[in-house]
Amino acid sequence: MSRRSGDGSGGVAADPAPALARCEAAAVDSGAWQTEVVPHYLEDLEAGQTFVSPGRTITETDVMSFAAWTGDNNQVHTDVEFAKSTRYGQRVVHGMLGASLCLGLIARTGVFEGSAVALLGIDDWTFPLPVFIGDTLTCTVEILSTRLTSKGTTGIVERRVVLQNQRGETVQSGRMDLMVLTRAAALA
């Protein structure tokens, strides 16, 4: 469940826990996607928390743009007639487009906006199923662990990321660990 501020203040309270709890309850009750964002600092994150992004439908333009700016013009991605003769019978979205999309979908949750310092790596990334043009994807982030760094102003958040299609099938997954600010460092 994505935790969002619903108090309309637009600011960050000294202790966002009450606002986060109210917002989580509102999101559960209404089923609506909240628009206010409360950054989650190291102290706000704990193992077992999950955050789910809104969906994003992959388009022809996404695939052709990704091919153009990466130079990956493999026919399985860009040639409709060629792709008809492959095992899937249609074009397959670039694997790294899906992985890149995860970062954008995570950003849309707002959870790490204003608190993220650096993406530390993408590890154990797997592609169990293909993504196709027209698929609507969502990203789920599970917090595996958190720890304060020796500097004391940042922490490491170990995250498992799962990209799923509109049928709830996992199409990609792996680790995307992140360095985040502590609240004291962010408000200093």
Secondary structure, DSSP 8 states (H G I E B T S, - for coil): ------SS--S--SS-HHHHHHHHHHHHHH-----------GGG--TT-EEE---EE--HHHHHHHHHHH----HHHH-HHHHHTSTTSS----HHHHHHHHHHHHHHH-TTTTTEEEEEEEEEEE--S---TT-EEEEEEEEEEEEE-TTSSEEEEEEEEEEE-TTS-EEEEEEEEEEEE-HHHHH-
